[in-house]
Amino acid sequence: MVHESRPLVLDPTGSDINAEADRVRSQGPATPVGLPGGLVAWAISRQSLLKQLLTDPRVSKNPRLHWRAWHEGEVTSDWPLINWVAVQNMFTAYGADHRRLRTLVSKAFTARRTAALRPRIEAISADLLDRLAAAPPGEPVDLREGYAYPLPLQVIYELFGLTDEGLRARMSAFADSSFRTTTSPEEVAAASAEMDAIMAALVASKRERPGDDLTSG
């Protein structure tokens, strides 16, 4: 498959994601794509190749290990997607560091705790569906806004023991800004600082009043 002479520039607003995905796939299993700021990356559109890459020790999710643009300073702190690539956590750690973090989480993220969430998830789902069903006949409802979006957020709140309504509201605002395609560099930086503050407040509250949740564990 012959690629276009220039990288396929992705639409940051996501105005027609399905058509764009078709265009990426038509270019072959690995396609150069243009990201905001003129940075070029590769879009992998074949599951077999993606699996091969993810299991190859020469490939990582840590830009500090392999991304030329990162090493050469092309990725600046005000880049719109900086929060997606600059994060350092268990998912981007490797080797001994990854094993250390995974061991800490595995002790708290038990099968018992996961199973105990089932009735709450069912109750949350039923409540959200009831709210959608309460809409007047003939009035359109937004499945994303009314179901697909709030369901995982509420489950995460309960899993982490995030009971404070103020922190929940701040977490929701952070999630909104993280996925908003029109977020400015200043808003990205502010959102990153806000997330650090939310996590610090959550950890402090669980140290003072631990509970039966993942954060306390």
C-alpha positions as CSV (number, residue, x, y, z in Angstrom):
1,M,0.0,0.0,0.0
2,V,1.4,3.4,-1.0
3,H,0.9,6.2,1.6
4,E,0.0,9.7,0.7
5,S,3.0,12.0,0.1
6,R,2.1,13.9,3.2
7,P,0.9,12.6,6.6
8,L,-2.8,12.3,6.9
9,V,-3.7,15.3,9.1
10,L,-6.2,14.3,11.7
11,D,-9.2,16.5,12.5
12,P,-8.7,17.6,16.1
13,T,-12.5,18.4,16.4
14,G,-13.5,14.8,15.5
15,S,-16.2,16.1,13.2
16,D,-16.4,12.8,11.3
17,I,-14.4,10.1,13.1
18,N,-15.8,7.2,11.2
19,A,-14.9,8.6,7.8
20,E,-11.4,9.6,9.1
21,A,-10.9,6.1,10.4
22,D,-11.8,4.6,7.0
23,R,-9.3,6.9,5.4
24,V,-6.6,5.9,7.8
25,R,-7.3,2.2,7.2
26,S,-7.2,2.7,3.5
27,Q,-3.6,3.8,3.7
28,G,-2.4,0.5,5.1
29,P,-1.7,-1.1,8.5
30,A,0.6,1.7,9.6
31,T,-0.1,5.3,8.5
32,P,1.8,8.6,9.2
33,V,-0.7,11.1,10.7
34,G,-0.4,14.7,11.5
35,L,-1.2,15.7,15.1
36,P,-1.9,19.2,16.5
37,G,1.2,21.4,16.4
38,G,2.5,19.8,13.2
39,L,3.9,16.7,15.0
40,V,3.8,13.4,13.0
41,A,2.9,10.1,14.5
42,W,1.9,6.6,13.3
43,A,-1.7,5.4,13.3
44,I,-1.9,1.6,13.6
45,S,-5.1,0.3,12.0
46,R,-4.6,-3.5,12.1
47,Q,-5.2,-5.5,15.3
48,S,-2.5,-8.0,14.4
49,L,0.1,-5.4,14.0
50,L,-1.0,-3.5,17.1
51,K,-0.6,-6.7,19.1
52,Q,2.8,-7.3,17.6
53,L,3.9,-3.9,18.6
54,L,2.5,-4.0,22.1
55,T,4.3,-7.2,22.8
56,D,7.6,-6.1,21.3
57,P,10.2,-5.1,24.0
58,R,11.6,-2.4,21.6
59,V,8.3,-0.5,21.7
60,S,7.0,1.3,24.8
61,K,4.3,3.7,25.9
62,N,6.9,5.9,27.5
63,P,7.9,8.8,25.1
64,R,11.1,9.3,27.1
65,L,12.3,5.9,25.8
66,H,11.5,6.1,22.1
67,W,10.0,9.3,20.7
68,R,12.4,11.4,18.7
69,A,10.2,14.5,18.8
70,W,10.2,14.3,22.6
71,H,13.9,14.0,22.9
72,E,14.6,16.9,20.5
73,G,12.2,19.3,22.3
74,E,9.5,19.4,19.6
75,V,6.9,18.5,22.2
76,T,6.5,21.5,24.4
77,S,4.6,21.9,27.7
78,D,1.8,23.8,26.0
79,W,1.1,21.1,23.4
80,P,-2.6,20.3,23.5
81,L,-2.1,16.5,24.0
82,I,0.7,16.8,26.6
83,N,-1.4,15.3,29.4
84,W,-1.9,12.1,27.3
85,V,1.8,11.4,26.6
86,A,3.7,13.0,29.5
87,V,2.0,11.1,32.3
88,Q,4.2,8.8,34.4
89,N,2.3,6.0,36.1
90,M,1.9,2.2,36.2
91,F,0.7,2.0,32.6
92,T,3.8,3.7,31.2
93,A,6.3,2.1,33.7
94,Y,8.5,-0.8,32.7
95,G,10.6,-3.5,34.3
96,A,11.1,-3.4,38.1
97,D,9.3,-0.1,38.4
98,H,6.2,-1.5,36.8
99,R,6.3,-4.7,38.9
100,R,6.6,-2.5,42.1
101,L,3.5,-0.4,41.2
102,R,1.5,-3.4,40.0
103,T,2.2,-5.3,43.2
104,L,0.9,-2.4,45.3
105,V,-2.3,-2.1,43.2
106,S,-3.0,-5.9,43.0
107,K,-3.1,-6.1,46.8
108,A,-6.0,-3.6,46.8
109,F,-7.7,-4.3,43.5
110,T,-9.0,-7.7,44.6
111,A,-11.7,-10.0,43.0
112,R,-13.8,-9.5,46.1
113,R,-13.8,-5.8,45.8
114,T,-14.6,-6.0,42.1
115,A,-17.5,-8.5,42.7
116,A,-18.8,-6.3,45.4
117,L,-19.3,-3.4,42.9
118,R,-21.7,-5.4,40.8
119,P,-24.9,-4.5,42.6
120,R,-23.9,-0.9,42.8
121,I,-23.1,-0.8,39.1
122,E,-26.4,-2.4,38.3
123,A,-28.2,0.2,40.5
124,I,-26.3,3.1,39.0
125,S,-27.2,1.8,35.5
126,A,-30.9,1.3,36.4
127,D,-31.1,4.9,37.8
128,L,-29.5,6.4,34.7
129,L,-31.9,4.4,32.4
130,D,-34.9,5.5,34.5
131,R,-33.9,9.1,34.1
132,L,-33.7,8.6,30.3
133,A,-37.0,6.9,30.3
134,A,-38.6,9.8,32.2
135,A,-38.0,12.1,29.2
136,P,-41.3,13.3,27.6
137,P,-42.5,11.2,24.7
138,G,-40.9,12.3,21.5
139,E,-38.2,14.3,23.1
140,P,-34.7,13.1,22.0
141,V,-32.3,11.9,24.7
142,D,-28.5,12.0,24.6
143,L,-27.2,8.5,25.4
144,R,-23.6,9.7,25.8
145,E,-24.5,12.5,28.2
146,G,-27.2,10.6,30.1
147,Y,-25.7,7.1,30.2
148,A,-22.3,6.3,28.6
149,Y,-20.5,9.2,30.2
150,P,-21.8,9.3,33.8
151,L,-21.8,5.5,34.3
152,P,-18.0,4.9,34.3
153,L,-17.4,8.1,36.2
154,Q,-19.7,7.1,39.0
155,V,-18.2,3.6,39.2
156,I,-14.7,5.1,39.4
157,Y,-15.9,7.4,42.2
158,E,-17.2,4.5,44.2
159,L,-14.2,2.3,43.4
160,F,-11.8,4.9,44.7
161,G,-14.0,5.9,47.6
162,L,-14.5,9.4,46.2
163,T,-17.5,10.4,48.3
164,D,-17.0,14.1,48.6
165,E,-19.4,15.9,46.2
166,G,-17.1,18.8,45.8
167,L,-14.2,16.5,44.7
168,R,-16.6,14.6,42.4
169,A,-17.6,17.8,40.7
170,R,-14.0,18.8,40.3
171,M,-13.1,15.4,38.9
172,S,-16.0,15.6,36.4
173,A,-14.8,19.0,35.3
174,F,-11.3,17.6,34.8
175,A,-12.6,14.7,32.7
176,D,-14.6,17.2,30.6
177,S,-11.6,19.3,29.9
178,S,-9.4,16.3,29.1
179,F,-11.7,15.1,26.3
180,R,-12.7,18.6,25.0
181,T,-11.2,19.1,21.5
182,T,-11.2,22.9,21.9
183,T,-9.2,23.0,25.2
184,S,-6.5,25.7,25.1
185,P,-2.9,25.1,26.2
186,E,-3.6,27.2,29.3
187,E,-6.6,25.1,30.2
188,V,-4.5,21.9,29.7
189,A,-1.9,23.1,32.1
190,A,-4.6,24.2,34.6
191,A,-6.4,20.8,34.3
192,S,-3.1,18.9,35.0
193,A,-2.5,21.0,38.2
194,E,-6.2,20.5,39.2
195,M,-5.9,16.7,38.8
196,D,-2.8,16.7,41.1
197,A,-4.7,18.7,43.7
198,I,-7.8,16.4,43.5
199,M,-5.6,13.3,44.0
200,A,-3.7,14.9,46.9
201,A,-7.0,15.8,48.6
202,L,-8.3,12.3,48.1
203,V,-5.2,10.6,49.5
204,A,-5.2,13.0,52.5
205,S,-8.8,12.2,53.3
206,K,-8.2,8.4,53.1
207,R,-5.2,8.7,55.4
208,E,-7.4,10.4,57.9
209,R,-10.5,8.3,57.4
210,P,-9.7,5.1,55.5
211,G,-12.5,3.0,54.1
212,D,-13.2,-0.2,52.2
213,D,-12.0,1.3,48.8
214,L,-9.1,1.1,46.4
215,T,-7.5,4.3,47.6
216,S,-7.4,3.2,51.2
217,G,-6.1,-0.2,50.2
